[in-house]
Amino acid sequence: FQDALVGGMGVAKLYVDFINERSFLQKICIERVTNPTLCGFDPLARDRHKGDGRYAFQLYPMTQDEFKLEYGTDLAKKVSYTRSLQSFNWSYQNAQEKVVLVCEMFAKRVENSHLLLLSDQTTMLERKYNKMLKEWDKFTVPPTVLEKRKVKTTAIDRHQFCETEVLNEEKTYYDMLPLVYVDGRSVMIPDNIGGSGGQNKQFVIPYGFPAKD
């Protein structure tokens, strides 16, 4: 709420984590992204929460020691640090320590599938039905297929990368993008002065903007 009032926008993140370091039990967490300006969304998204976009990402600043511990010393050696902070850099060095930016991106993947209507009046994707048949108890009869139609299903993949390397890629169980854009008040303005052609830009308006002289 504070981000939406002061900066005009904020970002909420949904993720799953273990309840503590010594447990295999998990919990669903929803928290505010500390710095929403390090997040990005598909510019073609039109819903206010950006959930209809093709992707969303967040940049994580990590110290050199944290990067070595997480991804290894060999990858850390490939990072070239710069002292320039005037423009965007994947890595930089200030007076005290070296910092690496790691990007975590969630991207949608659309697949063609078949949806089945079974004899017990439940619906199931064909690949899950085939997997169920392999594990079915041989002493009972599995439900049969009554109808079948083509559908498009959306899966979400998680990618982690830095300036030079892809660090990790995996499939997730998310059915929506886990980064949610929170819009305080924004308008779409044309990218050029004439207002014809080009791509519109989203201008976020903080709460105090109308009081500005």
C-alpha positions in Angstrom: 0.0 0.0 0.0 2.9 2.4 0.8 4.5 1.6 -2.6 1.3 2.3 -4.4 0.8 5.6 -2.6 4.4 6.9 -2.8 5.8 5.3 -6.0 2.5 4.6 -7.8 3.1 0.8 -8.0 4.3 -2.2 -6.1 4.9 -5.9 -6.6 3.8 -8.9 -4.5 5.5 -12.3 -4.8 4.0 -15.7 -4.3 6.4 -18.6 -3.5 6.7 -21.9 -1.6 9.3 -22.4 1.1 10.2 -24.9 3.8 8.8 -24.0 7.2 12.4 -24.1 8.6 15.9 -25.4 7.7 15.3 -28.8 9.3 11.9 -29.6 7.9 10.5 -31.1 4.7 7.1 -29.4 5.3 6.4 -26.5 3.1 4.3 -23.3 3.3 2.8 -20.9 0.8 4.3 -17.4 1.3 3.1 -14.0 -0.1 5.3 -11.0 0.5 6.1 -7.6 -0.8 9.0 -7.2 -3.1 11.4 -4.9 -1.3 12.4 -3.0 -4.5 9.7 -3.2 -7.1 11.9 -1.2 -9.6 14.0 -4.4 -10.0 11.0 -6.3 -11.4 9.8 -6.3 -15.0 6.7 -7.5 -16.8 5.6 -8.2 -20.4 4.8 -4.8 -22.1 1.9 -6.5 -24.0 0.1 -7.4 -20.7 -3.1 -5.4 -20.3 -4.6 -6.6 -17.1 -3.8 -4.4 -14.1 -2.1 -7.3 -12.3 0.0 -8.2 -15.4 -1.0 -11.8 -15.0 -2.0 -12.1 -18.7 1.6 -11.4 -19.8 4.0 -13.9 -21.2 6.6 -13.4 -18.6 7.7 -11.6 -15.4 11.1 -11.3 -13.8 12.9 -10.0 -10.7 16.6 -9.0 -10.3 18.4 -10.1 -7.2 21.6 -8.2 -6.0 24.1 -10.7 -4.5 27.5 -10.1 -3.1 30.4 -11.9 -4.7 30.7 -14.2 -1.7 27.0 -15.1 -1.8 27.2 -15.7 -5.6 30.2 -18.0 -5.1 28.4 -20.0 -2.3 25.3 -20.4 -4.5 26.7 -21.0 -7.9 30.4 -21.9 -7.5 33.7 -20.2 -7.8 34.2 -20.9 -11.5 31.1 -18.9 -12.5 32.1 -16.0 -10.2 35.5 -15.7 -12.1 33.6 -15.0 -15.4 32.0 -11.9 -13.9 33.6 -8.6 -14.8 32.9 -5.8 -12.3 32.7 -2.2 -13.2 32.8 0.9 -11.0 30.4 2.8 -13.3 26.9 3.1 -11.7 25.5 5.6 -14.3 23.8 3.0 -16.4 22.5 -0.6 -16.0 25.2 -3.1 -15.3 24.8 -6.8 -14.5 27.7 -6.5 -12.0 29.4 -3.6 -10.3 31.9 -2.7 -7.6 31.4 0.1 -5.0 33.7 1.3 -2.4 33.0 -1.7 -0.1 32.1 -4.8 -2.0 31.4 -6.4 -5.4 27.8 -7.1 -6.4 26.2 -9.4 -9.0 22.7 -9.1 -10.3 20.9 -12.5 -10.9 17.6 -12.5 -12.8 14.8 -14.9 -11.9 12.3 -15.0 -14.8 9.0 -16.9 -15.0 7.9 -17.5 -18.6 4.7 -19.1 -19.9 4.9 -22.1 -22.2 1.7 -23.0 -24.1 1.2 -26.7 -25.0 -1.4 -28.5 -27.2 -3.1 -31.2 -25.2 -6.3 -33.3 -25.2 -8.9 -33.1 -22.5 -10.8 -36.3 -21.7 -14.3 -36.8 -20.3 -14.3 -40.0 -18.3 -17.0 -42.4 -17.4 -17.0 -41.3 -13.8 -17.9 -37.7 -15.0 -14.4 -36.3 -14.2 -12.1 -34.6 -16.7 -8.4 -35.2 -17.1 -5.6 -34.4 -19.5 -4.7 -37.3 -21.8 -1.1 -37.5 -20.6 -2.2 -37.7 -17.0 -4.8 -40.4 -17.9 -2.1 -42.5 -19.6 0.1 -42.2 -16.6 -2.8 -43.2 -14.3 -3.4 -46.3 -16.4 0.2 -47.5 -15.9 -0.2 -47.2 -12.1 -3.8 -48.5 -12.0 -4.7 -51.5 -9.8 -5.0 -54.5 -12.1 -7.9 -56.0 -10.1 -10.3 -53.1 -10.9 -11.5 -51.5 -14.1 -10.3 -47.9 -14.7 -12.8 -45.3 -16.0 -13.2 -45.2 -19.7 -13.0 -42.3 -22.1 -16.4 -40.9 -23.2 -15.3 -37.7 -25.1 -12.1 -36.1 -26.2 -11.2 -32.6 -27.4 -8.2 -30.4 -28.1 -7.2 -27.8 -25.5 -4.3 -25.5 -24.9 -2.6 -25.7 -21.5 -0.2 -23.1 -20.0 2.8 -24.2 -18.0 5.2 -21.8 -16.3 9.0 -22.4 -16.4 11.5 -20.8 -14.1 14.8 -19.5 -15.5 17.8 -18.1 -13.5 20.6 -16.3 -15.3 23.3 -13.6 -14.9 25.2 -11.6 -17.5 27.1 -14.5 -19.1 25.5 -17.8 -17.9 22.2 -19.6 -17.6 22.3 -20.7 -13.9 19.2 -22.9 -13.6 16.1 -23.9 -15.6 13.2 -25.9 -14.2 9.5 -26.5 -14.6 7.1 -25.2 -11.9 3.6 -26.1 -10.7 2.4 -22.5 -10.9 -0.8 -21.9 -12.9 -0.2 -18.1 -12.9 2.8 -15.8 -12.8 4.0 -15.6 -9.2 4.9 -11.9 -9.5 1.8 -9.8 -9.2 1.9 -6.1 -10.2 0.0 -3.8 -7.8 -1.1 -0.7 -9.6 -1.9 2.5 -7.6 -2.9 4.7 -10.5 -1.5 4.6 -13.9 -2.2 5.8 -17.5 -1.0 4.6 -20.9 0.6 7.4 -22.9 1.9 7.3 -26.5 5.6 6.8 -27.0 5.8 9.6 -29.5 4.5 13.2 -29.4 2.1 12.8 -32.3 0.3 10.0 -30.7 0.1 7.8 -33.8 2.2 4.7 -34.2 4.8 3.4 -31.8 4.2 1.6 -28.6 2.4 3.1 -25.6 4.2 3.4 -22.3 2.7 3.0 -18.8 3.1 6.0 -16.6 2.6 5.3 -12.9 1.2 8.2 -10.9 1.9 8.3 -7.1 -0.6 9.6 -4.7 1.2 12.9 -4.2 1.4 13.7 -8.0 -1.7 15.9 -8.2 -0.2 18.2 -5.5 2.9 18.8 -7.6 3.1 22.4 -8.9 
